[in-house]
Amino acid sequence: IKEFYFQGKPIGPETAQGLIDSNSDRYFNYGSWEEAGLHSKFAPTYHYTLKFEGNYSITSFLFKLPNVVVSHGHDAQFL
């Protein structure tokens, strides 16, 4: 796991993205893929990852933050 996410380097500012990725995979992505697999046994299921930032975001609208990353719920404006 350390090699995959951190390329064998210690966890710190230089490897912050690896920490973010490992936590995302553990606490969100894995369960999301598992649920999609279960649901697909009963109905067509489409799992996707949104990376398009666009000019507006739910975080900038709700929290008056700059639009810096794609976040949970960001896709709602495109549906």
VEXMARBA-23009 format. One record per residue: residue number from 1; z, x, y of N, C-alpha, C in turn. Coordinates in nm, 4 decimals. Last residue first. Example, Ala and Ser with C-alpha at 12.3 -4.5 7.8 and 13.67 -1.06 7.14 Angstrom:
BEGIN
ATOM   n     n.pz     n.px     n.py    ca.pz    ca.px    ca.py     c.pz     c.px     c.py
ATOM   2   0.7080   1.2850  -0.2250   0.7140   1.3670  -0.1060   0.7870   1.2900   0.0030
ATOM   1   0.7800   1.3190  -0.5690   0.7800   1.2300  -0.4500   0.7800   1.3200  -0.3300
***
This chain:
BEGIN
ATOM   n     n.pz     n.px     n.py    ca.pz    ca.px    ca.py     c.pz     c.px     c.py
ATOM  79  -1.4817  -2.6650   1.7137  -1.5061  -2.7679   1.6115  -1.5653  -2.8927   1.6708
ATOM  78  -1.4079  -2.4861   1.9030  -1.5453  -2.4768   1.8549  -1.5798  -2.5851   1.7532
ATOM  77  -1.1416  -2.5143   1.9580  -1.2353  -2.5428   2.0667  -1.3808  -2.5412   2.0212
ATOM  76  -1.0192  -2.4226   1.7238  -1.0238  -2.5662   1.7517  -1.1249  -2.6008   1.8609
ATOM  75  -0.9885  -2.1483   1.6937  -1.1130  -2.2090   1.6486  -1.1270  -2.3560   1.6872
ATOM  74  -0.7313  -2.0823   1.7631  -0.8388  -2.0450   1.8555  -0.9694  -2.1171   1.8210
ATOM  73  -0.5367  -2.1156   1.5764  -0.5721  -2.2306   1.6573  -0.6871  -2.2062   1.7529
ATOM  72  -0.4276  -1.7858   1.5984  -0.4187  -1.9104   1.5231  -0.4470  -2.0284   1.6157
ATOM  71  -0.6531  -1.5862   1.8053  -0.5264  -1.6197   1.7406  -0.5365  -1.7514   1.6652
ATOM  70  -0.8127  -1.3078   1.9339  -0.8332  -1.4355   1.8665  -0.7057  -1.4658   1.7890
ATOM  69  -0.6959  -1.1601   2.2421  -0.7181  -1.1598   2.0972  -0.7484  -1.3007   2.0486
ATOM  68  -0.6938  -1.1979   2.5192  -0.7090  -1.0623   2.4663  -0.7361  -1.0574   2.3166
ATOM  67  -0.6869  -1.3656   2.7873  -0.7567  -1.3862   2.6605  -0.7868  -1.2498   2.5988
ATOM  66  -0.3577  -1.3607   2.9310  -0.4978  -1.3184   2.9304  -0.5574  -1.3380   2.7915
ATOM  65  -0.1672  -1.6671   2.9347  -0.1822  -1.5261   2.8998  -0.3286  -1.4878   2.9087
ATOM  64  -0.0722  -1.9270   2.9608  -0.1200  -1.8552   3.0797  -0.1250  -1.7044   3.0565
ATOM  63  -0.0210  -2.0746   2.7400   0.0827  -1.9811   2.7830   0.0443  -1.8989   2.9050
ATOM  62  -0.2419  -2.2479   2.7015  -0.1042  -2.2950   2.6846   0.0000  -2.2052   2.7495
ATOM  61  -0.4728  -2.0866   2.7665  -0.4526  -2.2207   2.8219  -0.3057  -2.2620   2.8170
ATOM  60  -0.4454  -1.8546   2.6214  -0.4569  -1.8434   2.7672  -0.4334  -1.9789   2.8335
ATOM  59  -0.4319  -1.9657   2.3640  -0.3172  -1.8917   2.4178  -0.3257  -1.8777   2.5696
ATOM  58  -0.6825  -2.0794   2.3312  -0.5660  -2.1671   2.3320  -0.4444  -2.0953   2.3907
ATOM  57  -0.9275  -1.9351   2.5539  -0.8522  -1.9414   2.4290  -0.7348  -2.0359   2.4439
ATOM  56  -1.2531  -1.8438   2.6757  -1.1293  -1.9199   2.6859  -1.0579  -1.9184   2.5512
ATOM  55  -1.4772  -1.6993   2.6149  -1.4212  -1.6851   2.7499  -1.2856  -1.7522   2.7656
ATOM  54  -1.4781  -1.5368   2.2868  -1.5181  -1.6348   2.3866  -1.4515  -1.6102   2.5213
ATOM  53  -1.4191  -1.4035   2.0403  -1.3159  -1.4263   2.1414  -1.3542  -1.5336   2.2428
ATOM  52  -1.4711  -1.4251   1.6990  -1.5332  -1.4434   1.8295  -1.4267  -1.4787   1.9329
ATOM  51  -1.3628  -1.4298   1.4529  -1.3393  -1.3081   1.5303  -1.3988  -1.3169   1.6707
ATOM  50  -1.2361  -1.6265   1.1992  -1.2971  -1.6282   1.3321  -1.2611  -1.5000   1.4054
ATOM  49  -1.3047  -1.6629   0.8690  -1.2261  -1.5840   0.9625  -1.3007  -1.5826   1.0948
ATOM  48  -1.2884  -1.9325   0.6287  -1.3564  -1.8445   0.7236  -1.2557  -1.7677   0.8075
ATOM  47  -1.3650  -2.1370   0.3596  -1.2647  -2.0475   0.4181  -1.3382  -1.9513   0.5101
ATOM  46  -1.4279  -2.4494   0.2595  -1.4903  -2.3393   0.3323  -1.3815  -2.2582   0.4015
ATOM  45  -1.4786  -2.6564  -0.0176  -1.3827  -2.5877   0.0685  -1.4498  -2.4669   0.1319
ATOM  44  -1.5260  -2.9631  -0.1792  -1.5881  -2.8458  -0.1178  -1.4931  -2.7860  -0.0136
ATOM  43  -1.2511  -3.0424  -0.4015  -1.3423  -3.0771  -0.2921  -1.4079  -2.9505  -0.2391
ATOM  42  -1.1037  -2.9464  -0.6149  -1.1130  -3.0903  -0.5956  -1.2132  -3.1330  -0.4888
ATOM  41  -1.0950  -2.6773  -0.6131  -1.1098  -2.7408  -0.7444  -1.1343  -2.8907  -0.7311
ATOM  40  -1.0336  -2.6017  -0.3578  -1.1756  -2.6024  -0.3956  -1.1994  -2.6614  -0.5342
ATOM  39  -0.7573  -2.5882  -0.3507  -0.8239  -2.7049  -0.2926  -0.9684  -2.7147  -0.3393
ATOM  38  -0.7176  -2.3337  -0.4640  -0.6658  -2.4542  -0.5291  -0.7385  -2.5789  -0.4800
ATOM  37  -0.8452  -2.1706  -0.2716  -0.8880  -2.1693  -0.4114  -0.8411  -2.2929  -0.4860
ATOM  36  -0.6930  -2.2266  -0.0454  -0.8352  -2.2611  -0.0459  -0.8888  -2.2644  -0.1889
ATOM  35  -0.4486  -2.1167  -0.1274  -0.4596  -2.2600  -0.1023  -0.6050  -2.3049  -0.1050
ATOM  34  -0.5198  -1.8438  -0.1391  -0.4698  -1.9137  -0.2582  -0.4864  -2.0649  -0.2421
ATOM  33  -0.5880  -1.7929   0.1286  -0.6902  -1.7807   0.0238  -0.6475  -1.8527  -0.1035
ATOM  32  -0.3352  -1.8370   0.2454  -0.4513  -1.9127   0.2897  -0.5616  -1.9098   0.1845
ATOM  31  -0.1756  -1.6444   0.1253  -0.1491  -1.7861   0.1020  -0.2662  -1.8743   0.1395
ATOM  30  -0.3023  -1.4123   0.2360  -0.2915  -1.4338   0.0917  -0.2707  -1.5820   0.0596
ATOM  29  -0.2773  -1.4424   0.5230  -0.4065  -1.4407   0.4547  -0.3975  -1.4710   0.3060
ATOM  28   0.0128  -1.4478   0.5794  -0.0825  -1.5517   0.6178  -0.2058  -1.5531   0.5286
ATOM  27   0.1772  -1.2435   0.4883   0.2390  -1.3680   0.5317   0.1412  -1.4783   0.5699
ATOM  26   0.0071  -1.0293   0.4016   0.1210  -1.0763   0.3215   0.1653  -1.2167   0.3599
ATOM  25  -0.1849  -0.9954   0.6060  -0.2264  -1.0185   0.4676  -0.1138  -1.0799   0.3860
ATOM  24  -0.0150  -0.9519   0.8255  -0.1083  -1.0647   0.8248  -0.1515  -1.0978   0.6829
ATOM  23   0.1118  -0.7151   0.7461   0.1905  -0.8376   0.7644   0.1018  -0.9614   0.7642
ATOM  22  -0.1115  -0.5438   0.7426  -0.0335  -0.5650   0.6204   0.0517  -0.6916   0.6310
ATOM  21  -0.2001  -0.5582   1.0126  -0.2864  -0.6021   0.9025  -0.2072  -0.6300   0.7755
ATOM  20   0.0221  -0.4484   1.1468  -0.0231  -0.5843   1.1778  -0.1066  -0.6388   1.0628
ATOM  19   0.0153  -0.1941   1.0339   0.1334  -0.2786   1.0163   0.0986  -0.4250   1.0432
ATOM  18  -0.2330  -0.1049   1.1266  -0.2084  -0.1150   0.9830  -0.0887  -0.2036   0.9526
ATOM  17  -0.1842  -0.0980   1.3997  -0.2805  -0.1954   1.3480  -0.2650  -0.2126   1.1974
ATOM  16  -0.0025   0.1188   1.4182   0.0423  -0.0180   1.4468  -0.0543  -0.1219   1.3905
ATOM  15  -0.0246   0.3893   1.3889  -0.0640   0.3060   1.2750  -0.0224   0.1599   1.2942
ATOM  14   0.0720   0.4971   1.6227  -0.0633   0.5347   1.5802  -0.1153   0.4448   1.4678
ATOM  13   0.3378   0.4062   1.6331   0.2385   0.3557   1.7278   0.0946   0.3832   1.6850
ATOM  12   0.4113   0.3959   1.2767   0.4443   0.4238   1.4159   0.3351   0.3707   1.5063
ATOM  11   0.4598   0.5100   0.9558   0.4471   0.3907   1.0386   0.4956   0.4238   1.1795
ATOM  10   0.2800   0.8094   0.8612   0.4038   0.7338   0.8844   0.3782   0.6123   0.9737
ATOM   9  -0.0205   0.7891   0.6549   0.0525   0.8340   0.7744   0.1819   0.7545   0.7893
ATOM   8  -0.1789   0.6912   0.4522  -0.0781   0.7907   0.4183   0.0043   0.8415   0.5352
ATOM   7  -0.3242   0.4872   0.5702  -0.3930   0.6118   0.5352  -0.2937   0.7251   0.5105
ATOM   6  -0.2054   0.2418   0.5972  -0.1651   0.3457   0.6922  -0.2314   0.4805   0.6675
ATOM   5  -0.3077   0.0674   0.4021  -0.2873   0.0194   0.5388  -0.2630   0.1297   0.6411
ATOM   4  -0.3432   0.2357   0.1713  -0.4430   0.1363   0.2116  -0.4289   0.0990   0.3591
ATOM   3  -0.1080   0.3897   0.1559  -0.2382   0.4556   0.1698  -0.3427   0.3577   0.2234
ATOM   2   0.0834   0.1904   0.1231   0.0905   0.2794   0.2394  -0.0436   0.3485   0.2625
ATOM   1   0.0000   0.0835  -0.1192   0.0000   0.0000   0.0000   0.0000   0.0875   0.1249
***
